[in-house]
Amino acid sequence: MKKKIAVLSGDGIGPEVVAQAIKVLNAIAGKYNHTFEYTEALAGAIAIDVTGNPMPDETLKVCLESDAILFGAIGDPKYDNDPNAKVRPEQGLLKIRKEMGLFCNIRPVTTYDSLIDKSPLKEDRIKGADLVVYRELTGGIYFGEKGRKNNDTTAYDNCEYSVIEIERIAKPAFEAARARRKKLTLVDKANVLETSRLWRDVVKKMASEYPDVEVDYLFVDNAAMQMIVNPVQFDVILTENMFGDIISDEASVITGSLGLLASASMGAKTAMFEPCHGSYPQAAGKNVANPVAAILSAAMMLDHFQLFDEANCIRKAVKKSIDEGIATVDINNQNPKNTSTVGDYIAKFVGESSSVTA
């Protein structure tokens, strides 16, 4: 198989972790006789520095001409610490989601037995936790009309959703639940927000089409608490943009590190795969960042290409590296390995492994 992949490494630790993901993809290509062609493009703060635009048109063109996008991270303190900055790296991420129609964000959360003690949560609460968050990605308060008025003394951010926007993210979430443990939880704030009431109306109507899927409903504040006290109860979580952003990051405490969480953003035109963590500028260039989230994002890309054996080969290699303690300082502070060492180990295991089962 031959695939064209747009590589948007971005800022901070983005280039370092993406390099490891590509290293592993190249091992897969060699093992299974595939060809992956990579085209690098600018995004985020580095793109602002070079072009003045966090998501240049040239970058969008590369993405549209590719079969998938491998994304690193964006963000830089010189913009983060300046609330008056007119152009910000995060605008680039919002732009590519909107321009590429990436409306469905998928974030799996899986526990590793060898890392149970790394989580701040008790073992009896998280052991066996295995869930996935389906987050709507191109609507809601992040994309609503925003501004200031009354001589800059009042600010507003509008939140708006349509039935079509809700249906198109709810459908893959229901289908995922049907293929997993047949439970879907809608997270909203329907006791207060009109948009949440519309979400609930739409999901309740769609539930009749999936009689084999159990559906429950949680207000986001309760869901945030339940994610900590009893995460094992969740299978598929469906939610809107901002709630999904918060809930999925909160879920990182279950795994023991945000550096283990991969994600896929699916849309009508293409798909983008990226680690859930940020740019972590304090670690940039130090070769200490955890590359596993980026590597697992590459595995999700292979799933998207229908290369399931190849994707499972990567997941098996990641598990092996974690079990063997070949891990960065966030999950192995006794004998930490650096970013490139972890990538080398996983790529080597992929190349030498004869088994492809997860």
LUMNUKOL-738303 format. One record per atom (N, C-alpha, C, O): residue in three letters; x, y, z. Coordinates in steps of 0.02 Angstrom, whole numbers, plus 50000, padded with zeros to 5 digits. Example, Ala and Ser with C-alpha at 12.3 -4.5 7.8 and 13.67 -1.06 7.14 Angstrom:
% residues 2
ALA506604971650390 ALA506154977550390 ALA506604983550390 ALA507124983450423 SER506424988850354 SER506844994750357 SER506455000250394 SER506705005750402 
END
This chain:
% residues 358
MET500424994050000 MET500005000050000 MET500445006250000 MET500965006450033 LYS500235011349964 LYS500595017649961 LYS500135023249985 LYS499575024049961 LYS500375027150034 LYS499975032550062 LYS500395038850069 LYS500995038650083 LYS500065044550058 LYS500385051050066 LYS500165053950133 LYS499565054450147 ILE500645055850174 ILE500505058350241 ILE500785065350249 ILE501375066550239 ALA500345069950267 ALA500565076750283 ALA500825076850354 ALA500495074250400 VAL501405079750365 VAL501715079950432 VAL501735087150456 VAL502105091250429 LEU501345088550508 LEU501325095150539 LEU501605094350610 LEU501225093250657 SER502255094850617 SER502575093550681 SER502415099050732 SER502335097650791 GLY502365105250709 GLY502165110750753 GLY502715113150799 GLY503295113850779 ASP502525114450862 ASP502945117950909 ASP503165113450967 ASP502945107750974 GLY503615116251008 GLY503815112951070 GLY504075105951058 GLY504545104951019 ILE503775101051093 ILE504005094051086 ILE503715090751024 ILE503875084951010 GLY503285094250988 GLY502975091350929 GLY503455087950881 GLY503365082150864 PRO503985091550858 PRO504455088350811 PRO504795082150839 PRO504915077450802 GLU504945082150904 GLU505295076350933 GLU504855070150935 GLU505075064650918 VAL504225070950956 VAL503785065150962 VAL503555062750894 VAL503475056750883 VAL503435067350848 VAL503225065450780 VAL503785061650746 VAL503655056950708 ALA504405063550758 ALA504975059950729 ALA504975052650750 ALA505145048250710 GLN504775051250812 GLN504755044350835 GLN504175040550803 GLN504235034650787 ALA503615043950794 ALA503045040750761 ALA503225038950689 ALA503045033550665 ILE503585043350655 ILE503795041850586 ILE504295036150586 ILE504285031950541 LYS504735035950635 LYS505215030450641 LYS504845023750645 LYS505045018850613 VAL504315023550684 VAL503925017350692 VAL503525015850628 VAL503475010050608 LEU503255020950597 LEU502895019950534 LEU503365017150480 LEU503175012850441 ASN503985019550480 ASN504465016950431 ASN504625009650445 ASN504725005750399 ALA504645007750509 ALA504745000650526 ALA504164996450501 ALA504264990850476 ILE503564999050508 ILE502964995550483 ILE503004994950407 ILE502864989650379 ALA503205000350373 ALA503255000250300 ALA503734994850277 ALA503604991250229 GLY504304994450311 GLY504794989450293 GLY504564982350306 GLY504704977750267 LYS504214981450361 LYS503994974750381 LYS503424972150336 LYS503404966250319 TYR502974976650318 TYR502374974550281 TYR502374976650208 TYR501864975950173 ASN502934979350185 ASN502994981250115 ASN502504986750094 ASN502174986150042 HIS502464991950135 HIS502064997850118 HIS502535003650101 HIS503135003350115 THR502255008750071 THR502635014950057 THR502255020850087 THR501685022150068 PHE502575024350132 PHE502285030450160 PHE502705036450138 PHE503305036750152 GLU502385041050103 GLU502725047150080 GLU502525052850126 GLU501935054150137 TYR503015056350154 TYR502895061650202 TYR503035068450171 TYR503545069450137 THR502575073050182 THR502685080050161 THR502605084450222 THR502065084750252 GLU503135087950241 GLU503125092150300 GLU502845099050283 GLU502965101750229 ALA502485101950331 ALA502195108550322 ALA502175112150389 ALA502175108950442 LEU502145118750388 LEU502165122850448 LEU501475123650480 LEU500975124150445 ALA501465123650546 ALA500845124950583 ALA501025127550652 ALA501535125550680 GLY500595131850680 GLY500705134250748 GLY501155140350752 GLY501185144450706 ALA501505140950809 ALA501925146750821 ALA502485147250770 ALA502655152750748 ILE502765141650751 ILE503305141750702 ILE503055144550635 ILE503425147850599 ALA502435143050619 ALA502145145650557 ALA502025153150562 ALA502115156850513 ILE501825155450621 ILE501735162750632 ILE502415166150623 ILE502455171350590 ASP502935163350652 ASP503595166450648 ASP503825167050575 ASP504155171950557 VAL503665162050534 VAL503905162050465 VAL503435165750417 VAL503665169250373 THR502775164850427 THR502305167450378 THR501805172550406 THR501475176050369 GLY501765172950473 GLY501275177350504 GLY500595174050512 GLY500125177150536 ASN500535167650491 ASN499905164150492 ASN500005157350526 ASN500445153650506 PRO499605155650577 PRO499695149250612 PRO499505143050571 PRO499695137450588 MET499135144150517 MET498945138650472 MET498935141350401 MET498405142850374 PRO499525141850370 PRO499575144750303 PRO499175140850250 PRO499055134850259 ASP498985144250197 ASP498625140950143 ASP499025135250113 ASP498755130150093 GLU499695136150110 GLU500125130850083 GLU500065124450124 GLU500075118950097 THR499995125250190 THR499925119450234 THR499255115950222 THR499225109850218 LEU498725119850216 LEU498065116950203 LEU498065113150137 LEU497755107950130 LYS498425115850087 LYS498465112550022 LYS498815105750028 LYS498585100849999 VAL499365105650066 VAL499715099250077 VAL499255094250110 VAL499245088350092 CYS498865096550159 CYS498405092050195 CYS497865089250149 CYS497715083350152 LEU497585093550107 LEU497065091350061 LEU497315086350009 LEU496945082149985 GLU497955086849993 GLU498245082449942 GLU498525075949972 GLU498815071849937 SER498435075150038 SER498705069250072 SER498145064550093 SER497555066450095 ASP498325058350108 ASP497835053450130 ASP497665054150203 ASP497135051950226 ALA498125057050242 ALA498015058250313 ALA498525063250337 ALA499015064850303 ILE498405065850398 ILE498835070850428 ILE499105068250494 ILE498715065850535 LEU499755068650503 LEU500075067050567 LEU500275073650599 LEU500685077350572 PHE499975075150656 PHE500045081750688 PHE500415080950754 PHE500315076150791 GLY500835085850770 GLY501215085650832 GLY500875089550888 GLY500445086850923 ALA501055095850896 ALA500765100050948 ALA500885107350929 ALA501365108850893 ILE500465111750953 ILE500585118850941 ILE500505122751006 ILE500145120751052 GLY500865128351010 GLY500835132651068 GLY501535135051086 GLY502025131351079 ASP501575141251109 ASP502215144251128 ASP502095149351182 ASP501625153251178 PRO502525149551234 PRO502415154251290 PRO502375161551269 PRO502015165451301 LYS502715163351216 LYS502705170451196 LYS502005172551172 LYS501845178451172 TYR501605167651152 TYR500915169151135 TYR500445167451193 TYR499965171051206 ASP500575161851227 ASP500155159751282 ASP500125165051337 ASP499595166051368 ASN500675168451348 ASN500725173351403 ASN500535180351381 ASN500625185051420 ASP500285181051320 ASP500085187651296 ASP499345187551277 ASP499175185751221 PRO498905189351324 PRO498185189051310 PRO497955193751255 PRO497405193051229 ASN498385198551237 ASN498195203351185 ASN498455201551116 ASN498355205351068 ALA498785195851110 ALA499035193751045 ALA498465192750996 ALA497985189151011 LYS498515195850938 LYS497975195550888 LYS497995188950849 LYS497485186350827 VAL498605186350840 VAL498695179950805 VAL498995175050854 VAL499505176350885 ARG498665169250861 ARG498885164350911 ARG498955157550878 ARG498585155950831 PRO499415153350902 PRO499515146650873 PRO498875142450872 PRO498745138850824 GLU498475142950926 GLU497875138850931 GLU497375140350876 GLU496965136150858 GLN497405146350849 GLN496955148050793 GLN497085143450733 GLN496635141950694 GLY497715141350727 GLY497885136850672 GLY497545130150679 GLY497315127150630 LEU497525127650741 LEU497205121150753 LEU496455121550740 LEU496165117050710 LEU496145126950763 LEU495435127850751 LEU495295128550676 LEU494795125950650 LYS495755131950641 LYS495655132950569 LYS495685126450531 LYS495265125250487 ILE496175122250546 ILE496235115950508 ILE495645111350523 ILE495415107750479 ARG495395111550584 ARG494805107550600 ARG494205109750559 ARG493835105650532 LYS494125116350554 LYS493555119150517 LYS493645118150442 LYS493175115850408 GLU494235119750416 GLU494355119350343 GLU494335112150318 GLU494095110850263 MET494585107550358 MET494595100550338 MET493955096850357 MET493875090950341 GLY493505100250392 GLY492885097050414 GLY492995091450464 GLY492645086350462 LEU493475092450509 LEU493645087250558 LEU493185087750619 LEU493365090450671 PHE492585085050611 PHE492065086050661 PHE492055080850717 PHE491745081850769 CYS492405075150706 CYS492365069550753 CYS493035068050783 CYS493485065550749 ASN493125069550847 ASN493755068250882 ASN493665061950925 ASN493205061550965 ILE494115057250916 ILE494085050850951 ILE494695050150996 ILE495255050350972 ARG494575049251061 ARG495125048751109 ARG495045042451152 ARG494665042551201 PRO495395037151135 PRO495365031051177 PRO495775031751241 PRO496305034951241 VAL495535028751294 VAL495895028751358 VAL495935021551382 VAL495425018451397 THR496545018951386 THR496655012051405 THR497155011651462 THR497655015151462 THR497015007451511 THR497485006551566 THR497975000951550 THR497804995951519 TYR498595001851573 TYR499114996651569 TYR499234994051639 TYR499364997951685 ASP499194987551648 ASP499284984651715 ASP499934986651747 ASP499964987851807 SER500464987151707 SER501124988851735 SER501184996151755 SER501674998151787 LEU500675000151737 LEU500695007251755 LEU500165009251806 LEU500075015151821 ILE499815004351832 ILE499275005751879 ILE499515010151937 ILE499165014751959 ASP500125008751960 ASP500385012552017 ASP500615019551999 ASP500765023552043 LYS500635021251935 LYS500835027851913 LYS500255032851915 LYS500355038951916 SER499655030251917 SER499075034651921 SER498975037051992 SER499085033252039 PRO498765043352001 PRO498605045752068 PRO497965042652096 PRO497815043652155 LEU497595039052055 LEU496985035752077 LEU497135028752103 LEU497625025652082 LYS496705026352147 LYS496805019752176 LYS496685014252125 LYS496265014952080 GLU497055008852133 GLU497025003252086 GLU496325000452079 GLU496104998952024 ASP495964999852134 ASP495294996852131 ASP494805001152092 ASP494264998852074 ARG494985007452080 ARG494535011852043 ARG494685011851968 ARG494235013051928 ILE495305010651949 ILE495485011451879 ILE495665004951844 ILE495685004851782 LYS495794999651880 LYS496004993451848 LYS495454991051800 LYS494874990251820 GLY495644989951739 GLY495164987651689 GLY494804993251652 GLY494394991851608 ALA494944999451669 ALA494615005051634 ALA494805005051561 ALA495395004551543 ASP494315005551518 ASP494415005451445 ASP493835009251414 ASP493285006551407 LEU493955015351395 LEU493425019551368 LEU493665023651309 LEU494265023951296 VAL493205026551274 VAL493385030951218 VAL492915036951219 VAL492305036151228 VAL493195042851209 VAL492815049051207 VAL492705051151135 VAL493175051851097 TYR492075052151117 TYR491895055051052 TYR491705062351064 TYR491175063851091 ARG492145066751043 ARG492065073951054 ARG491905077550989 ARG492275076850939 GLU491365081450988 GLU491215085650930 GLU491745091050926 GLU491935093950977 LEU491995092450866 LEU492615096250861 LEU492565102850822 LEU493045106750824 THR492025104150788 THR492005110250747 THR491425114850763 THR491275119450724 GLY491105113850820 GLY490545118150839 GLY490615120350911 GLY491145119650942 GLY490085123150937 GLY490075125251007 GLY490425131751021 GLY490525135850976 ILE490605132751083 ILE490855139151106 ILE491535141051075 ILE491695146951068 TYR491925136051056 TYR492575137551026 TYR492515140850958 TYR492945144650937 PHE491965139450923 PHE491865142150856 PHE491315147350852 PHE491175150050798 GLY490995148750909 GLY490455153650908 GLY490705160750903 GLY491295162150911 GLU490235165250890 GLU490405172350887 GLU490685174650954 GLU490415172951007 LYS491225178350952 LYS491535180751014 LYS491765187851005 LYS491875190250949 GLY491835191251061 GLY492065198051057 GLY491995201751123 GLY491865198651175 ARG492085208251120 ARG492005212551179 ARG491575218551162 ARG491515220451103 LYS491265221351212 LYS490845227251202 LYS490865231551265 LYS491215230051313 ASN490475236851263 ASN490455241551320 ASN491155243851339 ASN491365243251397 ASN491505246451288 ASN492185248951299 ASN492645243651330 ASN493045245051375 ASP492585237551305 ASP493025232051326 ASP492895229751397 ASP493315226351427 THR492335231751426 THR492195229651495 THR491775223351498 THR491675220551552 THR491525221051441 THR491125214951438 THR491365210651380 THR491475213051325 ALA491445204151393 ALA491655199451341 ALA491125194051333 ALA490765192451380 TYR491085191151273 TYR490595185951262 TYR490875180651214 TYR491275182051170 ASP490645174351225 ASP490805168751181 ASP490155164851172 ASP489895161951220 ASN489895164751112 ASN489255161451099 ASN489345154051084 ASN489825152051051 CYS488875150051108 CYS488875142851096 CYS488265141051055 CYS487705142751074 GLU488375137650998 GLU487815135950954 GLU487925129150924 GLU488475127350904 TYR487385125150921 TYR487405118650888 TYR486775117550848 TYR486245120050864 SER486845113750793 SER486275111850752 SER486145104350758 SER486575100650780 VAL485555102250738 VAL485385095150739 VAL485865091150696 VAL486095085750716 ILE486035093850638 ILE486485090250592 ILE487165089250624 ILE487455083850618 GLU487425094350657 GLU488075093750690 GLU488075088350743 GLU488565084650751 ILE487535087850780 ILE487485082950833 ILE487405075850804 ILE487725071150828 GLU486985075150754 GLU486855068550725 GLU487485065550694 GLU487605059550701 ARG487895069750661 ARG488465066950626 ARG489025064550673 ARG489425060350653 ILE489055067050734 ILE489535064550783 ILE489215058950825 ILE489565054350846 ALA488565059250836 ALA488235054050876 ALA488215047350839 ALA488265042150871 LYS488155047550773 LYS488115041250734 LYS488745036950743 LYS488685031150762 PRO489345039650732 PRO489945035350743 PRO490035033450816 PRO490315028150830 ALA489805037550862 ALA489855035850933 ALA489395029850949 ALA489605025250984 PHE488785029950924 PHE488335024250933 PHE488625017950902 PHE488595012550931 GLU488905018650842 GLU489185012850807 GLU489785010050845 GLU489885003950847 ALA490185014450874 ALA490755012150914 ALA490515008450976 ALA490795003250994 ALA489995011051008 ALA489725007651067 ALA489455000751049 ALA489544995951086 ARG489125000350992 ARG488854993950969 ARG489414988850958 ARG489314982850970 ALA489994991150936 ALA490564986650923 ALA490964985250985 ALA491384980650986 ARG490854989051039 ARG491234988151101 ARG490784984651153 ARG490574978951142 ARG490654988051208 ARG490264984951262 ARG489534987251265 ARG489174986051313 LYS489334990651212 LYS488624992451202 LYS488354997251255 LYS487794996451279 LYS488765002151272 LYS488525007351318 LYS488775014151295 LYS489365014951279 LEU488325018951293 LEU488505025751273 LEU488255030651327 LEU487695030251350 THR488695035251346 THR488525040351395 THR488565047251363 THR489095049251339 LEU488015050751362 LEU488015057651338 LEU488185062251396 LEU487845062151448 VAL488705066351388 VAL488895071151439 VAL488685078051416 VAL488885080351363 ASP488265081451456 ASP488015087951437 ASP487885092151499 ASP488115090451554 LYS487535097651491 LYS487325101851547 LYS486605104151533 LYS486445110051532 ALA486185098951522 ALA485505100251499 ALA485065103651552 ALA484515106051536 ASN485285103751614 ASN484885107251665 ASN484975114851661 ASN484615118551693 VAL485465117051621 VAL485605124251617 VAL485625126751545 VAL485355132151530 LEU485945122951499 LEU486085125451432 LEU485595122951380 LEU485435117051377 GLU485345127551339 GLU484885125751286 GLU485215121251234 GLU484895116751207 THR485855122551219 THR486215118251172 THR486245111051198 THR486175106351159 SER486345110251262 SER486365103551291 SER485675100151287 SER485635094051278 ARG485155104051294 ARG484485101151289 ARG484365098651217 ARG484035093451207 LEU484625102251168 LEU484565099951099 LEU484975093451089 LEU484735088851057 TRP485575093251116 TRP485975087151114 TRP485585081251142 TRP485565075851112 ARG485275082251199 ARG484915076851231 ARG484315074651190 ARG484175068751183 ASP483955079451161 ASP483375077851118 ASP483595073551059 ASP483285068451043 VAL484125075651026 VAL484365072150966 VAL484605065050984 VAL484435060250949 VAL484995064451037 VAL485265057951056 VAL484705053151077 VAL484735047251062 LYS484215055751113 LYS483645051451133 LYS483275048751072 LYS483075042951071 LYS483185052851021 LYS482855050550961 LYS483275045350924 LYS483005040350900 MET483925046450920 MET484365041850885 MET484435035250922 MET484565030050892 ALA484345035350988 ALA484425029251028 ALA483955023751006 ALA484115017851013 SER483375025650980 SER482895020650958 SER483155016550899 SER482915011050887 GLU483645019250863 GLU483945015750806 GLU484475010750829 GLU484715006650790 TYR484655011250893 TYR485175006850920 TYR484905003550985 TYR485165004951039 PRO484404999350978 PRO484084996351037 PRO484554991951078 PRO484424990651137 ASP485094989751048 ASP485564985451084 ASP486074989451123 ASP486484986551159 VAL486064996151117 VAL486535000451153 VAL486185003751212 VAL485685007151204 GLU486455002751271 GLU486205006051331 GLU486445013351331 GLU487035014651321 VAL485985017951341 VAL486155025051341 VAL486005028151408 VAL485455027451435 ASP486485031651436 ASP486345035551495 ASP486585042651486 ASP486945044151438 TYR486395047051531 TYR486505054151524 TYR486795056951589 TYR486525055651643 LEU487345060551584 LEU487655063551643 LEU487795070951631 LEU488035072851578 PHE487635075051680 PHE487855082051678 PHE488615082151683 PHE488905077851716 VAL488925086951651 VAL489645086951645 VAL490005087351713 VAL490545084451721 ASP489715090751762 ASP490035091151827 ASP490035084351862 ASP490525082351893 ASN489465080851855 ASN489435074051883 ASN489895069251845 ASN490235065051875 ALA489915070051778 ALA490355065751738 ALA491085066751756 ALA491465061851758 ALA491275072951771 ALA491965074351791 ALA492135070751856 ALA492685068151864 MET491655070651902 MET491755067051965 MET491775059451953 MET492205056051981 GLN491315056951912 GLN491285049751899 GLN491915047251863 GLN492115041551872 MET492215051551823 MET492835049651788 MET493385048051838 MET493835044151823 ILE493355051151896 ILE493865049951948 ILE493665044251995 ILE494075040052011 VAL493035044152017 VAL492835039252068 VAL492655032452038 VAL492705027452073 ASN492445032251974 ASN492245025751946 ASN492295025751869 ASN491785025151835 PRO492895026451843 PRO492975026851770 PRO492805020351734 PRO492665020451674 VAL492815014751770 VAL492675008251739 VAL491965007951711 VAL491825003851667 GLN491515012051737 GLN490825011951714 GLN490745014251642 GLN490235012651611 PHE491235017951615 PHE491155020951550 PHE491395016451494 PHE491885012751501 ASP491035016751438 ASP491235013251377 ASP491365018451323 ASP491935019951307 VAL490835021351295 VAL490895026851247 VAL490575033051277 VAL490005032951298 ILE490965038451279 ILE490715044951303 ILE490615049351242 ILE491075050151201 LEU490025052151235 LEU489865056851181 LEU489745063651211 LEU489375064351259 THR490055068851182 THR489965075451211 THR490155080951162 THR490445079651109 GLU489995087051182 GLU490135092751139 GLU490865095051147 GLU491245092151185 ASN491045100351111 ASN491735102151102 ASN492105103851167 ASN492605100651183 MET491875108651204 MET492245110851263 MET492225105451318 MET492735104151350 PHE491645102451329 PHE491605097151380 PHE492075091351362 PHE492405088551406 GLY492115089651298 GLY492555084251277 GLY493285085951286 GLY493685081651303 ASP493455092151274 ASP494135094451285 ASP494345093351357 ASP494895090751371 ILE493915095151403 ILE494065094651475 ILE494045087451499 ILE494505085051533 ILE493515083851482 ILE493425077051506 ILE493985072451481 ILE494235068351520 SER494175073051419 SER494685068551392 SER495365069951422 SER495755065351432 ASP495525076251437 ASP496155077751471 ASP496135075251543 ASP496635072751569 GLU495555075851575 GLU495495073151643 GLU495615065651643 GLU495905062951691 ALA495405062351590 ALA495485055051587 ALA496215052951586 ALA496375047051598 SER496675057651572 SER497385055851570 SER497635053351637 SER498125049651640 VAL497315055351692 VAL497545053051758 VAL497425045551767 VAL497745042351809 ILE496965042751728 ILE496825035651732 ILE497425031751706 ILE497625026751736 THR497715033951651 THR498275030451621 THR498925031751657 THR499395027751652 GLY498965037251693 GLY499575039051727 GLY499975044451694 GLY500425047351724 SER499805046151631 SER500155051451596 SER499775053551534 SER499505049451497 LEU499745060151522 LEU499445062751461 LEU499855060651401 LEU499605060651344 GLY500485058851412 GLY500925056651359 GLY500755049851329 GLY501115047451285 LEU500225046751354 LEU500015040251328 LEU499375040651287 LEU499165035551259 LEU499075046451282 LEU498425047051251 LEU498465049451178 LEU498705054951164 ALA498225045151133 ALA498205046751062 ALA497515049351044 ALA497045048851083 SER497455052150983 SER496805054250960 SER496775054150884 SER497285054650849 ALA496165053650859 ALA496025054250787 ALA495475059350778 ALA494995059550817 SER495555063450727 SER495035068350709 SER494805066750639 SER495175067450591 MET494175064550633 MET493915062050570 MET493445067250539 MET493095070950574 GLY493455067450473 GLY493025072250439 GLY492835069950370 GLY492995064350349 ALA492485074250334 ALA492245072550268 ALA492805072450216 ALA492775068650168 LYS493335076550226 LYS493855077250176 LYS494475073050191 LYS494785070350145 THR494655072450254 THR495265068850272 THR495225067050346 THR494695067750377 ALA495775064650374 ALA495805063050445 ALA496485065150472 ALA496985064950436 MET496485067350534 MET497095069750566 MET497215065750630 MET496745064250666 PHE497845064250644 PHE498015060050701 PHE498545063750742 PHE499055066050716 GLU498405064450807 GLU498845068550849 GLU498825066250921 GLU498315063750945 PRO499385067050957 PRO499375065751029 PRO498935070851064 PRO498855076451041 CYS498655068851121 CYS498205073351157 CYS498575078751197 CYS498285083751217 HIS499225077651208 HIS499595082451249 HIS499735088851210 HIS499645089251149 GLY499955094051246 GLY500125100351215 GLY500855100551194 GLY501185095351187 SER501095106651182 SER501775107451155 SER502315106951209 SER502905106151192 TYR502135107351273 TYR502605106351329 TYR503265109951315 TYR503795106651312 PRO503255116451308 PRO503855120151287 PRO504445119451335 PRO505025120151315 GLN504305118051399 GLN504845117351448 GLN505305111351431 GLN505885111251451 ALA505035106551395 ALA505425100551379 ALA505685100551308 ALA506055095951288 ALA505505105551269 ALA505695105651198 ALA506455105251190 ALA506825108951222 GLY506665100851146 GLY507365100151130 GLY507775096251180 GLY508385095551170 LYS507475093751233 LYS507835090251286 LYS507815082651278 LYS508145079151316 ASN507435080151230 ASN507405073051217 ASN507135069151278 ASN507365063651293 VAL506645072051312 VAL506365068851372 VAL505615067551365 VAL505325064151408 ALA505285070351314 ALA504565069751308 ALA504355062651289 ALA504715059151254 ASN503775060651313 ASN503505054051299 ASN503235053751227 ASN502775057551210 PRO503505049451184 PRO503275049051115 PRO502695044151104 PRO502455043451048 VAL502485040751157 VAL501995035351149 VAL501335037851121 VAL501035034551078 ALA501095043651144 ALA500455046251118 ALA500495047451043 ALA500025045951007 ALA501055050151020 ALA501145051250948 ALA501185044650911 ALA500905043950856 ILE501535039750940 ILE501605033250908 ILE500925029650904 ILE500765026550854 LEU500535030050958 LEU499875027050958 LEU499395030750911 LEU498935027750884 SER499515037150901 SER499125040950852 SER499275038250781 SER498825037650740 ALA499905036550770 ALA500085033450706 ALA499735026750697 ALA499545024950642 ALA499655023050752 ALA499295016750749 ALA498565017950729 ALA498275014050691 MET498265023150756 MET497575024850738 MET497535026750664 MET497035025350632 MET498065029850638 MET498085031350567 MET498075024950525 MET497735024650474 LEU498445020050547 LEU498455013650512 LEU497765010250514 LEU497555007150466 ASP497415010850571 ASP496725008450574 ASP496305011850520 ASP495905008650486 HIS496405018450514 HIS496035022250464 HIS496175019750393 HIS495735019750350 PHE496795017450381 PHE496975014650316 PHE496755007350308 PHE496905004250258 GLN496405004750359 GLN496184997750360 GLN496774992950367 GLN496724987150348 LEU497324995350395 LEU497914991150407 LEU497904989050481 LEU498304991350521 PHE497434984650497 PHE497314983050568 PHE497874978850599 PHE498054979950657 ASP498154974250561 ASP498704970250588 ASP499304974750604 ASP499634973950656 GLU499434979450559 GLU499994984050569 GLU499874988550630 GLU500334989750670 ALA499264990850638 ALA499104995150696 ALA499194991150761 ALA499464993750810 ASN498964984950761 ASN499014980850821 ASN499744978950836 ASN499924977950894 CYS500144978550784 CYS500854977250794 CYS501174982950833 CYS501584981850878 ILE500984989150817 ILE501234994950853 ILE500994994850925 ILE501384996150971 ARG500364993350936 ARG500094993251004 ARG500434987851046 ARG500564988951106 LYS500574982251016 LYS500934976951052 LYS501634979351071 LYS501874978051126 ALA501964982851025 ALA502634985351038 ALA502634990551094 ALA503084990751136 VAL502124994951094 VAL502064999951146 VAL501974996651214 VAL502294998451263 LYS501524991751217 LYS501414988251280 LYS502054984851304 LYS502204985051364 LYS502424981851259 LYS503054978651276 LYS503544983651306 LYS503874982251355 SER503594989551275 SER504054994651299 SER503864996951369 SER504304998051411 ILE503224997751381 ILE502984999851446 ILE503114994451499 ILE503364995851553 ASP502944988351481 ASP503044982751528 ASP503784981751545 ASP503954979751601 GLU504224983251497 GLU504944982251507 GLU505274988451538 GLU505874988451551 GLY504884993751551 GLY505154999751581 GLY505545004051533 GLY505915008551554 ILE505475002851468 ILE505795007151418 ILE505325013051407 ILE504925013251361 ALA505385017951452 ALA504895023351454 ALA505225029751479 ALA505735029651513 THR504915035351462 THR505175041851482 THR505005043451554 THR504645039651588 VAL505265048951578 VAL505255050551649 VAL504545051251678 VAL504445050151738 ASP504055053051637 ASP503375054051662 ASP503075047551689 ASP502645047751733 ILE503305041851664 ILE503045035451688 ILE503595030751713 ILE503455025251736 ASN504215033051710 ASN504775029151737 ASN505295033951766 ASN505795035451734 ASN505165036251826 ASN505615041251856 ASN506215037951891 ASN506675041451913 GLN506215031351895 GLN506785027951926 GLN507365026951877 GLN507945027851894 ASN507195025151817 ASN507705023851766 ASN507445026151698 ASN507335022051653 PRO507345032651690 PRO507015035151629 PRO507445034451566 PRO508055035051569 LYS507115033251511 LYS507435033151446 LYS507245039551409 LYS506735042751424 ASN507645041451360 ASN507475047551324 ASN506995046151267 ASN506855040351250 THR506745051351237 THR506235050851185 THR506455046351128 THR506085041851108 SER507045047551103 SER507285043651045 SER507415036451062 SER507335032051020 THR507635035051124 THR507745028151144 THR507095024151144 THR507075018451122 VAL506565027251169 VAL505905023951169 VAL505695022651097 VAL505455017251081 GLY505765027651054 GLY505595026750984 GLY505995021250951 GLY505725017350912 ASP506645021050965 ASP507075015750937 ASP506845008850959 ASP506815004250918 TYR506685008251023 TYR506485001751050 TYR505834999351016 TYR505794993550995 ILE505355003751012 ILE504705001850983 ILE504785000150909 ILE504504995250885 ALA505175004250873 ALA505285002850802 ALA505644996250792 ALA505474992450746 LYS506134994850834 LYS506504988550828 LYS506044982550842 LYS506064977550807 PHE505634983250894 PHE505164977750911 PHE504684976550853 PHE504534970850836 VAL504434981950824 VAL503984981350766 VAL504324977550710 VAL504034973050680 GLY504954979350696 GLY505304976150642 GLY505454968850653 GLY505484964950606 GLU505554967050716 GLU505754960150731 GLU505184955650752 GLU505254949550750 SER504614958650771 SER504054954650796 SER503744950350741 SER503664952650685 SER503584944250759 SER503264939650711 SER502514939250722 SER502144936650680 SER502284941850780 SER501574941550796 SER501264948350787 SER501584953450803 VAL500664948550762 VAL500324954950750 VAL499694955750791 VAL499324960550782 THR499564951150836 THR498964951650878 THR499094956450935 THR499644956750961 ALA498584960150955 ALA498664965051008 ALA498664961651075 ALA498724964851127 
END
